[in-house]
């Protein structure tokens, strides 16, 4: 790691409240990655079907379409720390119930589907509060570093989570992995309880001290405020959300089939599949490490566009690879680029959206960005079932992402308004 990159992550502490938030986020992230590997493997073992396995991913992302907007409103109405505590406790209970079901010896695929769906219902209610809480706890000039540490922590767990899950599945079965999953959410809830700082700005004010408009108390009115903001007042955010939606359509044609592809086409064991998933975490850690350095030199909109093009090219390069080492290295690079994109996107939102509606705008743009994932997950399974040619699916996925990135050069995300309005030198803050 270069001196500049290390310097970007170093510096003064970001404060105990932020560090507790980071710890909670990392621990719950470990749990998320454990069940995200365990549940698709369970379904594949029970059915041997690419389509049935892909349905797990569709069910995990479907709640984003149903609950994102209410989650954003909740994040802007109530104290965000309490929302996060309740979300972690709900995930603890749900994972514990799933662990009891698996321990009882049930082989019902429908129960696995139901568990995947219910666990996924927590995230769209949890995530807007989490994203809105970061700028409440750190200074504006520290946002790149705070988001980079969050993303790095998440990706350290994405490295450890699949590896831990693979070992647990091999050693003590699926029930051991899912019991551990429940424990991580409980620990995260305790860390959130320990945070002693205001985690929601006073109603009707802005972070910069400017007067805010009247606070709307009806759900539809509050949702309308966020839609007006991204469609009329902050068009780069709409362009970015659409870019992520189209890029996710391509990416998840592969991601939702990755367990099946590695198991069936490359004959990898669960342990080796865990290595590939762990490698994506390692690459994402490196991506997070360079984010503060990139943030000081390039506007976030342009970073997102360049990353989308590079990741599309990387997906296409997956086609000729056959061994676990080369696949892991390439997948690590793709996820490193993805992490840079996400951190740049978080900073752009946090710097350009009024604090009073940040939760709603996070939820709205996230819903737009993720709405293609359930469709892509099922579509990938259907195409594989009909074509029996994952290599063609990979080529389509990578080509689509390439075209999306190139097309974004003509969008507000790349315009003068799109990148200069969303970027300023943190040293000036």
SULKA-V420965 format. One record per residue. OMEGA is omega in whole degrees, -180 to 180 (none if undefined). NEAR is the number of other C-alpha atoms within 10 Angstrom. Layout:
omega:near
OMEGA:NEAR
OMEGA:NEAR
This chain:
omega:near
-175:8
179:10
180:7
-179:13
179:17
180:14
-180:12
-179:20
-178:20
-180:11
-177:10
178:7
-179:8
175:15
-177:10
179:14
178:21
-178:21
175:18
177:19
178:23
180:23
180:19
-180:24
-179:23
-177:23
178:23
176:25
176:23
178:26
179:28
-178:24
177:24
-177:30
178:24
173:17
-174:22
-174:21
176:21
178:26
177:23
-178:19
178:23
179:19
-178:11
-172:14
-175:13
-174:15
175:15
-178:26
180:22
178:19
-180:29
180:29
178:22
-180:26
178:27
-180:23
180:23
-177:22
179:24
-180:20
177:22
179:27
-175:18
-167:14
-177:17
-177:27
173:28
178:20
178:26
178:29
179:28
-179:20
-180:32
-179:24
-170:21
-180:14
-167:17
180:24
-180:25
176:16
-179:20
178:28
180:20
179:17
179:22
179:26
177:19
178:20
177:27
-179:25
-178:16
179:18
177:26
178:19
178:16
179:22
177:21
180:15
-180:17
180:21
180:15
178:10
-180:9
178:11
-178:13
176:12
-180:18
178:10
177:14
178:19
-179:21
180:15
179:22
-179:25
-177:19
176:17
-179:22
179:20
-180:23
-170:22
-178:21
174:24
-176:26
-168:24
179:22
178:30
179:31
-179:20
178:20
-177:27
-177:25
180:21
173:24
-172:19
-179:22
178:16
-180:13
-177:19
-179:15
-174:20
178:24
-177:25
-180:24
180:25
179:23
178:28
177:21
-178:22
177:25
178:26
178:23
-175:28
169:30
178:22
176:27
173:28
-176:26
-174:23
179:29
179:31
178:25
180:22
179:29
178:27
-180:17
180:20
180:22
-173:15
-173:11
177:10
-177:17
-177:22
178:21
180:18
-176:25
173:28
177:22
178:20
179:27
-180:27
-179:18
180:24
178:28
178:20
179:17
179:27
179:25
178:15
178:20
179:23
-177:16
-180:13
-180:16
178:11
178:12
-176:14
172:21
179:22
179:18
-179:14
175:16
177:15
178:17
177:17
-175:17
176:9
180:7
179:10
180:10
176:14
180:11
179:9
-178:15
-176:14
177:10
-175:10
-177:12
179:12
-180:13
176:20
179:20
178:13
-178:15
179:24
177:18
-178:13
-176:17
-178:19
-177:13
-171:10
-174:13
-174:21
176:18
178:26
177:26
178:23
180:21
179:24
178:22
176:21
-180:24
179:29
-179:22
177:22
178:27
177:25
178:25
-176:29
-174:24
167:25
178:28
-174:26
-178:20
179:27
-171:26
178:21
179:24
-179:27
-179:20
-180:20
-171:18
-176:13
-175:14
175:14
179:13
176:18
176:14
180:22
179:18
176:18
175:26
178:23
180:22
179:28
177:25
179:27
178:27
176:26
179:29
178:25
-180:28
176:29
178:27
177:22
179:26
-178:31
-178:26
-176:21
179:28
178:27
179:19
-178:18
178:23
-172:16
-174:11
177:16
-175:22
180:30
-179:27
175:19
180:23
-179:26
180:24
180:17
179:21
179:27
-178:23
179:18
177:25
177:26
179:19
179:20
178:24
-179:20
178:16
-171:18
-176:15
-174:10
-176:13
-175:13
-175:11
-177:15
-177:14
177:14
-180:20
-179:23
-179:15
-179:21
176:26
179:25
180:23
-179:23
174:23
177:25
179:25
179:21
177:29
178:27
-176:24
-180:22
178:28
180:25
178:20
-178:17
179:22
179:24
-174:21
-178:21
-173:19
-176:15
176:23
-176:18
-175:26
-179:23
-177:25
179:26
-179:32
180:31
174:30
-178:27
-177:31
-179:26
178:25
178:23
178:23
-177:20
-174:22
-174:22
180:23
-173:23
177:28
179:27
-179:19
-179:25
179:29
-180:24
178:21
178:27
179:26
-179:16
178:17
-179:21
-178:14
-175:8
-173:11
-178:13
-180:13
-178:22
176:17
179:14
179:22
179:25
179:19
-178:19
-180:26
179:26
179:17
-179:20
176:28
-178:25
179:15
179:21
179:23
178:14
-179:13
176:23
-180:15
-174:10
176:17
178:19
-179:28
-179:22
178:16
179:10
-175:14
-177:23
-180:20
-180:15
-177:15
-175:23
169:19
180:18
-179:12
-180:14
-180:9
-175:6
none:9
